Amino acid sequence: MIQLDLPSYQNLIHDAEIVEADQHGAKVLLLPDGNYVKLFRRKRLLSSALWSPYAQRFVDNCIALRARSIPCPEVIAIFRVPAIERDAVHYRPLIGDTLRQLIQRGMDETESTRLRTRIGQFVAHLHAQGIYFRSLHAGNIVLTPTGEAGLIDLADLRARRSKLGQWLRKRNLNHLMRNPQEADWITTNGTFLAAYSAARQTTA
């Protein structure tokens, strides 16, 4: 991880738009060229982030997903900015609409059924590829213009060498269903679970 001095960092984020922030400051910045900078801070003095920084996890997870041909952001650089006590990832976004945006926008039942089937197949594929994503939810699943499904916001992901077992699959599906309104949409008419089960059988 390279170190970036404050003037260089300020030059990088010049005229950037703050997309996400909390009480500690900016978390995600949209740059004028359409790329992003995501900032990470260590939340506790003694934390796993001390030896496994969140920014590095993000990068490693992008590499793991791309090795499995799962669409995700493209990392440009990873760096540390000592002056603001932050690590950062500079990346190209995964272009498309999140599942959350598509649900909120609304669609007819035929489109909804088709999308539930696609998401069920996609989640089954993730699990078959050993991907356990604690932040699996409708806001982090992206449908690209070519119809592929991918993932964003990847620091909270583990890529295992073998497919997930029953317990981890169930736990991860529970993560997907944490938002009641989105869970209602996902589980309507049973299409998602049927597609998930059918795809799982083909990878058993």
N, C-alpha and C positions, 0 to 999 in steps of 0.2 A: 504494500500500500504506500503510494508516494505521499509526501507532505506538500501541502500547498500553502504558500504564505497568504496573508490577508489581502494584499493588493491584487494578487492573481485570482483569488476567489471572488473578490468584488468585481473584477473585470468579467469573470465568467458569468456572474448572475446579474450583470448590469441590465436594467429594464425588464427583469424577470417578474412574472406575476406569481404571487403567493396563492397556491392552490389549496394547501392544507397547513394548519398551524394549531398550536396549543398554547398553554400558558407559558411555555418555555421558549416560544418563538416559532419560526417557520419550520415546516416538516417536508413539504414538497413544493418545488418551484418550477414553473413553466417558463422556459427560456424563449426568447424571441424567435429562435429557429425551429420551435416546435418540439425540441427535446426537453428532458426533465433533469432536475437535480433533486435527489431524495436525501435528506439529512437524518442522521442517526446520533443519538446521545446515549451514553451509558447511564442508566437510571439509578443504579446503586453502586457504591464504592466497591463492594465485593459482589461480582456478578459474572456469569459465564461469558458475558460480552468482553470481559477483560482479556481472555485468551481466544475467544471466538467472536470477534466484532460483528454486529448486526449487518454492517455494510458488506463484509466479506461473505456472510451467509447468503445475502441477497445475490451476490455475484456467483457464488458456488452453485446456488439453486438454479440460476439462469443457465449455467453450464450443464447441470444435470438434466434439466428439462429439454434443452436443445439436443443433447445426446440421445434423448428418447423421442425426438421429433415432435415435441409438444410446444406449440407457439408460446412465446413469452417476450418480455422486453429484451432489447439488445444493448448490452453494456458497452459504453464508450470508455469509461475510466472509473477508477475507484481511488479515493484520496482522503487524507486526513487534513483537517484545518485546525491546527493547534490554537490559533488565536480565538476561535469561537468554541473550542472543545467539542467539535463535531467530526464524525466521519461522514463521507458522502459518496453517493454513486451517481454518475452522470450517464444517462441512458436514453436510447431511442424508445419511444412507447410502442406497445402493441396496438396497432390501429384496429378500431372496431367499436362496437357498442357492448357495454356490460349487460349481463343477463338482467340485472336490476333495472337498467334503463329501458330495456325491451319490455319488461313486465309493466313498468310504470307507463310506458307509451301506449300500451294496449294493442291487441291484435285479435283477429277472428279465431274461432275455435280450431279451424284447420291448421292455421299457422302455430297456434299454441301447442297443439298436439304434436306437430312436427318438431317444434323446439324442445318440448319435454323429452321426446324420444332422443333427440341429438344430445341433450345434456345427460340423460341417463347413460347413454353409450360412452360419453366422454368421461364421466366420473368412474365408470367401470374400468375404462382404459387406464385412468390414472392409478387406480388401485392395483390393476394387473401389472403396472410398471413400477410398483413399489413406492408410489408417491402418497405421502400422508401430509395433508395440508391443513394445519389447525385453523387457518383463516379462510377455509373454503366456504364461500357464501356468494350470493348473487352479484355482489359488487366487485368480486375478484375473478369472475369468469367472463371472458370476453369472446364474442362472436365476431370473427374477422369478415371483411367484405367478400372473401372467397368461401365463406361458410364453415371455416375451421373454428374449433373452440380452443381457447388458450387461457393462461393464467397471468395475473399481475399481483403486485404487492407481496413479494416472495420471501421475505426474511423468515417467516414463520412456517417453513416447509422442511420436510425430511424426505430424502430420496434413498430408499432402501434397495438392496441388491435383489431381493425377491419380492414377489407379490404380497400384498397385505393379507393378514389372516382375518378371520371372521370378526374378532373383537375390535381390531383397528378399523375395519370397514364400517362396522356399525357405529363406532364412535365418530368417525369422520362424516358419515351421513347425518348424524345428529348435529354436527357443526353446521352443515348445509341448511338444516331446518330450524336454526335458532330464531330467525325472524318469522313470527307467526303468519304474517300476510304473504310473505314469499313462500313459506312452507305450504300454505293453502294452495297457491298457484302451482307449485311444483308437483304436489301429490294429487291434484284434481284428476279424476278418471283413471288413476293408476298407471298412466302411460309411462311416467318416469321410472317407476319401480320395475315395471315389466321390461322396459328397455335395458335397465341396469342388470336385471337378472339374466336376460337373454345374452347380453354381451359378456357377462361373467362366465356363463357356461361355455362360451366359445374360447375362453382363455384358461379354463380350468385345467 
